[in-house]
Amino acid sequence: MLTADDIRDRVRSRPFRPLRIVTSSGEAYDGLHPDLIMMGQHDITVGLLDSGPSTY
């Protein structure tokens, strides 16, 4: 099991390598860009890319 510090180190590493976070309930979230992974003191937020048509 990774700690918050382990995840934070992976997000800050250069070059960034995408990572998959799997929750204790089995849900998986792919962190595809470091700007889409936000670490709090007690939680983590992973932004998802929209696969729909571009608006610009």
Summary of the structure (lengths in Angstrom):
residues: 56
radius of gyration: 12.4
end to end distance: 40.1
largest distance: 40.1
contacts: 91
relative contact order: 0.19
helix: 21%
strand: 25%
